């Protein structure tokens, strides 16, 4: 975000915060929910999409309707003759399925079928808005299309989405509870994220509370309910948490918090890979596939 744009945003909210706090809160939520451009803005980003074209073309695309538009899901079939266990993979904020291909392809090679979801406002899904309610609805659309899913793997915001989808935290959307979860660089506390955003905008108490009420308006639950550690503890599912200690976008404290949810949570540190390179780190991919296979073997036993 450019310095000029930041100044304009802070000027607008500085005025509305004082004159119309309810409006300021609603406007803040709209800004918070607006997704970034999908256009590849660098040569490196364009090359990633170009390199992904053969794999993407080999997967069958499904367009699934949700309340605001439609989402794209890609089905990557298991190798011929392999079992039918299905894994759901979701990307993070500002990302898309193509960035998850190292994990998707490794899961395929291990015998799994994979469905990869472009969240609303991302990749080949429609819209320019994304919030937890829309994201959980999109996961539910995948479940309704493909049936029960054994493992769900999510990166960053996508990890938080999968926890909420498994928990059934959005009123009116049934829980989509898998056998196990993998959370990569995932944030733990939505209240903490909203507090940070309100601080960044410089919102005072009335506007801040109006912003927080928007969460309840779209999900049917108060903001305080959206703490991942509490949900993971209640779900009591085998959960693998993967994080880099130097992650600058989602701090390592989030991984430490998930670990306190119970003995069913396993933490793997992936130091040196940051927030995004972690998705293609060979040892990270190996850990994820190994966790899925080990849990399937334990279940079969």
N, C-alpha and C positions, 0 to 999 in steps of 0.2 A: 504494500500500500504506500503510495507516494506521500511525501511530507505535506504537500498542498492538500491532498484529499483528507489526510488526518486532521489538518487544521480546520477544514470546512466541517467535517463530522463533529469535531469537538465544539465548534461554534454553534452549530445547529442544536446539539444536545445541551449546550450551556444555556441557550435561550429557552428551549422547550422544557427543560428540567425545572425552571423557575416559574414559567407561565402556565404550563399544562402538563403536570407530572404523569397523569394517566396516559396521555398521548405519547409522552416521551418513552414510557415503558413499552407501549405497543410498538412504537417505531424502533426501539432498541431490539426487541424480539425479532422484528422483521429483518433488521440488519444482521443480527446473529444467525438467522436462518437462511440468509441468501448465500448461495453456493458460488464458488469462484468460477472463472471462465474454464470451459473444457478445452479451449484451443491450446495446442502445444506452443508455448511461448519461447522455447529455446531449441537449438539444433539437437541437443541431447535428448530432449523430450520427444521431439519428432522422430528421432531415430529409434527410441524405445517402441513407439507405436508401429513404426515400419517393421521392426524386427518381430513384433508380435503378430503380424498379419497372418502368417501361415497357421499358427496355432489357433488363432481366433476363427479362421475360416474353417478349420477342421472340427469346430464345436457347433452344435445345433443351437440356434438362438430362439428363445421364447420371449414374447412380449406379453407381460402380465399386467392386467388392469388394477389400479389402486384408486383411492378416492380422488386424488389429484393427479390425473394423467396415467402414465404407465411406466413400468420398469423393465429393463432388459436383463434376462438371465441366460447364461450360456451353459449348455450341458456338455461336459467333457466325458465321453464314455469310458468305462473301464476297459482294459485290454481284453481281447477276445478270450472267452473261456474263464474269465476271472469272476469273483463273487460280485454281489450286487450292493455292497455297502455304499452309502452315499454320503459325501462330505459337502457341506456348504461353506463357501469362502466369500468373505466380504472385505472390501477395501476400506481405506480411511477417508477422511475429509479431503476433498480436492484431488482424489485419486480415481482409479478405475480398474476394471478387471485385468487389463494388460499388465499392470504393475504387480499383480499377484501370480503371474504365470510360473515363476520358478517353483513356488509351493504347489500350485495346481498340477504341474507336469510331474513333479516328484510323487505326489499322491497317486496320480494315474499309474505311474510305473510300478507302484507298490500294490496295485490291484484294485484301487478305489475308483468309483465314478465320482465326478465332481460337478457341482453346479455353482457357478460364480455369479454373483448378483452385482449389477451396477445400481448403487443406491439412487434414490430420487435426486435429480439435479446433477447427476454425474454420468460420465461415459455415454452410453447410448440410451439412457433413460431420459424421460421428459422432465421439464420444469427447471426452475432456478431456486427452488426452496427445499430445504431439508431440515426436519426436526425429528425428535425421537419418535413421535407418534407416526409420522410418515415412514420412517425407517423400519419400525417394528411391523407396520402394516405390509411393507414390501417383503420382509422376511416371511410373514404369514402367507403372502401370495405364493412364494416359492414352495412352502409346505403344502399348500392346497394343490399345487400343480404336480409336485413330485412325490408326495407322501412323506412319511417320517424320515428324518435325517439322523444318522448315527453320530456324526461329528460336526461341530461348527467351529470354523477358524476365522477369526476377525483381527484386522490390523487397526490400531488407533481407535478412532470413533467407531469403526466397524466392530471392534471388539466390545465396546460398551453397548452397541445396538444388540449384539447377540445375547449378552447377559440379560438385557431387558426383554428381548423376545422370548428367551427361555423361561423367564420369571412370569411373563404375562403382565408386565407392569403397566401397559396401556389399556385403559378400560375399553371394552368392546372388541378387543383383539385377543383370541385364545392364545394361551401359552404354547410355545413351540419348543418343547423340552427334548434335547438330544441325549445321547448316552454320555457325551463328554464335550468339553470346551477347550479351545486353544485361544488365548488372549495375547496378542503381540503388540507391545508398546501401547497398551490400552489405558485410558484414563479411568480412575476409580470413582470419582465424585463429581456428579453433574452440578450439585450446589457450589462446589469449589470453582468450577469452570464459570458459572454464571456470576459468582462473586468477583472473579478476576475481570470478566467482561464489564461488569458494572463499574468497577474501579477504573478500568481503562477509559470508559466514557465519562467518568467523573460524575456519575449519577448520585443525587442525594436520596434520602431514605424513601420519600414518597414514590419517586420514579423507579427506584430500585425494586420496591415492593410490587409496583405495577408490572415490571419486567418479570419478576418471579411468578406472579399470578398467571402470566401467559402460559407457563409450563402446565399448570393445572388445567387451564382452559383447553389445551389441545390434547392432553394425556388423560385427564380425569383424576390425576393424583398430584399432591403438592410436591414442590421441588425437593423438599427434604427427604422424600421417599427414594430418590434416585441416587443411592449410594451403592456402588458395585459390590463392595465387600459384604454388605448385609445380604445382598441378593445371592452372591456366590455361596455364602454360608448356608442360606436356606435351601438352595438348590441341591447342595451336597453331591455334586457331580464331580467325577475326576476332571480336574482342570489343570492345564499347563499354562503357566504365565512365562512369557519370554520378553526380556527387556534389556536395554543397554543402560549402564549406569550413567553414561554421559549424554543421554537423550535430552536435547534442548527443547523439544516440543511437548513431550509428556514426561515429567520428571520420574526418576527411578523410585521416588517415594510412593508412587501409585502401585508399583509392583510389590513393594514391601507391605502395603496395605492389603492387597489381595491375599498375600501369604498368611495373614492373620485370620482368614475366613475358616480355616480348618485343615486337618491333615489330608484332606482330599485335594489340596492345592499343591502343585509342584512348581518351583521357580527355577528357571534357567537364565543365568546372566549371559548376555551376548555383547560383551564390552567391545568397543571399537567400531561398532556398526551403526551407531546413531539411531535415528528414527526411521529412516527410509531404506538405507542400504541393508538393514536387517532382513529385509524380505528376500534377498538373493544370496545371503551368506550361506555357504554350503553346510556349515555345522548347525546353523539354525534350522535350515530345511531338513537336515538329517534328524534333528531332535523332534521336530513336529511329526514327521513320518514315523519315526520310531515310537513316539508316544501313541499315535493312532493304532499302529500295529500291535503294540504291547497290550493296549487296552482291549482290542478285539480278541486277542489270544486269551486274555484273562476271562473275558465274558464267555468265550466258547468253552473254556475249562469249567 
